[in-house]
Amino acid sequence: MWRNTVVRIGLEVQYMMDVLFDLYLDVFSKFFLAAVFLFAVSILCFFVLYLREKKQYEKTEYYIQTKNTYQSVRTDTGRIGEYYICKYLDKLEGYRKYLFNVYLPKDDGETTELDVILLHESGIYVFESKNYSGWIFGSENQKYWYQTLATGRGRSRKEHFYNPIMQNSSHIKHLKSLVLADPALPVYSYIVFSDRCELKNVTLTSGNHCVIKRCDILETIRKNAVAVGKQLSSEEIDTLYKKLYPLTQVDEIQKLKHIEDVQQKQQNKVVQRKKEIKNTDDLSALKCPRCGGELVIRVAAKGEHKGQEFLGCSNYPKCRYIRNISEEQQEENQQCT
């Protein structure tokens, strides 16, 4: 009798397990199908959004002039900074025209590149785009500005870059001397930083330059336009545009030459710095203070400081000590662009 009871209980337990397993499979399959459905919908929405933004981008003046693909702009910090300047000014009132990546010839046969020029009724705006993050420190007469970046665990690192006001002043000087027949034309210097940064301590003294974040660009230029009034007619803007536009449509050979000139100047600085290091009497300057390894000259291959030289430990990646050694090279690099 008790054997039959045990068998019956075993069969009931087995039945309950089968029911629970079927229920589990049913719930799991429904959950899996729902997850797959949501994933597919998310991918579809992303794709539709991407196509819509791409279509809108290809109608912009930036795309018409530069022919830079939407994907290349999204993945290039320099290009997206230039594009956003145009996008943020979309609601600016008054007659206007934009010019992007203007290659102005210099006296030495090389070229200097201006990021963005806005020809507006209130004057000529020359923008230097700095798509940087972190904290920004600098003053108008300080040769180098500083960028502080968080590295985690309460630590940070400091990088320096050539004063963008001095850089843009050089651009404006070449623009006035080589292109603008009337030196009295109002030209405004604007340094535009990314919204990801914080202008922690930026000191301006002359009143001839404006340093802002992109989110403030529309309101700042509106205020300036109201303050100065109408300075250029639509005919004058069209004339300047026709004069400057060919300088935005340089062929790839000239662009490559511009890049080669920049790289050659960088290389010359590296060679000169190597000679200076070899001739130094302070041998400790060539030793890593962390591990005692040899310090060797390297050039940053990517990132915001691409092309800049630094001293790195020969024991990399075990030792990641680095030290900037050539501020002069960075100045040459940014001045020639």
Sequence and secondary structure as in RCSB ss.txt:
>XXXX:A:sequence
MWRNTVVRIGLEVQYMMDVLFDLYLDVFSKFFLAAVFLFAVSILCFFVLYLREKKQYEKTEYYIQTKNTYQSVRT
DTGRIGEYYICKYLDKLEGYRKYLFNVYLPKDDGETTELDVILLHESGIYVFESKNYSGWIFGSENQKYWYQTLA
TGRGRSRKEHFYNPIMQNSSHIKHLKSLVLADPALPVYSYIVFSDRCELKNVTLTSGNHCVIKRCDILETIRKNA
VAVGKQLSSEEIDTLYKKLYPLTQVDEIQKLKHIEDVQQKQQNKVVQRKKEIKNTDDLSALKCPRCGGELVIRVA
AKGEHKGQEFLGCSNYPKCRYIRNISEEQQEENQQCT
>XXXX:A:secstr
 HHHHHHHHHHHHHHHHHHHHHHHHHHHHHHHHHHHHHHHHHHHHHHHHHHHHHHHHTTSHHHHHH   HHHHHT
 HHHHHHHHHHHHTTT  S EEEEEEEEEE TTS EEEEEEEEEETTEEEEEEEE   EEEEEETT SEEEEEEE
EETTEEEEEEEE HHHHHHHHHHHHHHHT S TTS EEEEEEE TTEEEEEEE  SSSEEEEEGGGHHHHHHHHH
HHH   S HHHHHHHHHHHGGGGS  HHHHHHHHHHHHHHHHHHHHHHHHHHHT S GGGGB TTT  BEEEEE 
 SSTTTT EEEEETTTTT   EEE  HHHHHHHHHT 
